[in-house]
Amino acid sequence: MSIMTLSTQGSVAVITMTNGENRQNPAFASTLKTLLSEVLENENHKALVITSNDEKSWSLGIDTDWLMPAMKAQKADEIRCFMYDMDEVFKTLLLFPMPVIAAINGHAFGNGAILSCACDFRFMRADRGFFCFPEVDLSIPFLPGMIAFVKKAMPYYRFNEMKLTGRRVPGAELAVDHIIEKASKDNDTLLADVMEFAATFDKKRPIFAEHKKRLHKDIIQIIDEQNKPFIDNLALMV
């Protein structure tokens, strides 16, 4: 089964995750890094949309079917490589020289929700899907860099509540706090709303890149400096 595909609609690049629950593992990180580079190679691209073709899930986070056996087998280098690759994905999205829009058409849990927070904008369905940080129930603390860029995507009080309770939140509630731009009626409406929004962008890449570089300078520094000791020591669970 493929992991994700890249297509172009007008001036909009669309990365579609195609692996069911779209769990994140080394192949996921590597493929997404490659496709993000391919998006940039096409000078006609003015915006990027990330979505899923699954009826239920956008991304359910870390692939525990890969991670747990890897930890048991003490594949430390493989796990570290994955964590650093995902940090590269997050940094690439944060600094991407065009708007990145998450079209959340299903559940976004854990690292899936975190991935959407690295994007500039989020849209979500009102009729299906929850946004959730279940790490508190799984004994998995956020890395410092994750905390930093999730805080830029949502009000602190909402992040605090969701992070400490692990509560599943629907799109309509997220829209109230402007965590998402809109809770669209259904999947068809979601895609139409996202593509209409994406098509409004016609910004020059250098100024868009410079805006994001200055906006997210502190976040990038935290990812580069504060994540490293946790990853190197594999201090990923408590």
N, C-alpha and C positions, 0 to 999 in steps of 0.2 A: 504494500500500500504506500502511495506517495505521502509525503509529509506536508508539503505546501506547494502552491503554484504561483506564478507571477503572470499577470495579464495587464493590458492597457486599455482603458476606456477614455477616448479623447486625450486630455492632458493628465489624466489620473491613473497612477499605477495602483494595482490592486493585488495585494498578497493574500491569498486564500489558504488558510490552514485546512488540510484535507485528511487528517489522521484521527477521525472520531473525536475522542475527548481532548485531543491535541495536548497530550502530556509532554512536558519538557524534559529532554534528555540530551546527551551529546549530539545525536543526529539532528534534533530540533534546533539546537543552538547553532550548529555549523551551517545548516541549510538556511536559516534566517539571516545569518551574517552574509552568506553568499548572495541571497536575493536582494538584500538591502544595497549591496554594491551594484547589482545589476540595475536596480531602480535608478541609481545615480548616473549610470552610463548613458541613459537615454535623456538627452538634453530637453526633450519635449515634455518630460514629466514635471508637473507643477504642484502635485500633491500626492500623498500616499495614503491608501486605505488598507487596514488590516482587518480581515474578517475570517469567518469559518464557514465551511459548507455542511457542518453537522447540524441536525435539527435541534439538538439539546444543548450543545456545549460550544463555547468560544475557546476557552482553554481552562483545563482543570488543574493546572500547575505542574509541579514536579512529578516526573514519572517514578513513582515509588517502586514499581515492578522492576525498574532498572536500579534505582538508588539503593534499596535495601540489600539486594544481593551483592552489589558493588561494595557496600560498607562491610558486609559480612566477609567478603573475600579480600578485604583490606586493599582495594584498588584505589589507593589514596591519590595517585597521580591522575587517574581518570576522573575522579570526582573533582579535584582541584581544577583540572582543565575545563570541565563543564562549568564550574562556578565562574571562572575567569571569562569564559566565552559568553556567558549570560551577562556578565558585567559589561563586556564589549557591546553586546546587543543593546543594553540599556543606555550606555553612553552614546552609541550611534543614533538611537532614536532621540535622545535629549538634544543632540547637536545637529540633527538632520536638517539640511538646508532647504526644507520645504515642510509644509504642515503634514503631520502624521495623525491620522484619524482612526480610532478604533471603532469599528462597527460591531458592537457586542450583541450578537444574535442568539446567545445562549448563556449558560453559566460561565462566570469568570471567578474561579476560586484560587486562593493562594497566589502562587507565582503567576497564574493567569491574570488575576486582578492587578497584581503588581505590574505585569507587562503592559496592561492598558494604561496604567498611571504614568508610564514613561512616554506615552504618546501625548501629543499636544491637546487633542480633543477626543471626547468619547460620546458616542450615541449608543442607545440601548433599546431593546424591545420593551414595551410595557406589558405585553401579554405572556411573556415567557423569559425565564432566566433570572438568576440571582447573582449578586456581587458579594463576595465573602472573603474574609481573612480567617481561615480556620486554624492558623498556626498556633493560636493559644491552646487549642485542644489537642494539637499534635506535638507539643513541646518543641516547636521550631521557632526560635526568635528571628526577627527581621535583622538582616545585616544593616549596618549604619547607613550605607548608601541608599538602600531601599526605603528606609524611614525618610530620608531627605527628599527623595523625589516623589514619594507618595504624598507627602505633606504639601507639595506644590500643586497636586491634583485635587485636593479636597480640603475643606475647612478642618482645622486641627481638632475641634471638638468632635466632629463626626469620625475622623480617623481614630481618635482616642477611643471612642465608644465601640467602633467596629473591631478594632484591633484587640481590645480587652474582652469583648463578649463573643467574638466569632459569629455574630449574628448574620444571617442571610438577608440581604437587602434587595428589594425589587427596583426596577428601573424608575418607576414613578416617584419613589422616595428619593432616589439619587438626584433626580432632576430638580427637586426642591432646593437642594444645597448646591446646585450647579456643578455637581461632580460630572454629570453628563450634560451635553447640550440639549438633548431632547430624549424623551421616552416615546418612541414611535409606536404606532398602533400594533403593527405586526411585522413579520420579517420583510415582506415586500415593501412596506412603507419605510422601514428602517433603511433598506438599501437605497431606495429612492431619495430619502432625506439626506443620507450621507453623501451620495454622489452629487446631489444638487449643491450641497455645502462645499464639497471638495472642488467643484468646478468654478466656484467663485474666486479661487486663488489664482493669481497670476503675478506672483512676486518674484523679484530677482533673487537668485540663490545667495549671492554674497551678503546682501543686507539681512536676509532671513537667517543665514548662518551666524552672522555677527550678533544679531539680536539674541539668539539662543545661547551663543557662547557667553555673552555677558550675563544673561538671565540665570544661567545654570552653572556659572563658574564654581560656586561654593559646593554645589552638588557633585560635580565631577571630581573636585578635590577630595571630598569625603569618600567617594567610591574608590578612588585611586589609593588613598592613604589609610582609611579606617577599615575598609573591608579586608585588606590584605592579611592582617594577623589572624582574623577569624577563619579565612579560607586556608591559609597555609597550615594552621593547626587543626583544620577540620572541626572547628568549634561551631558546628551547625545545629546541634540539638542540645537540650538540657534535660 
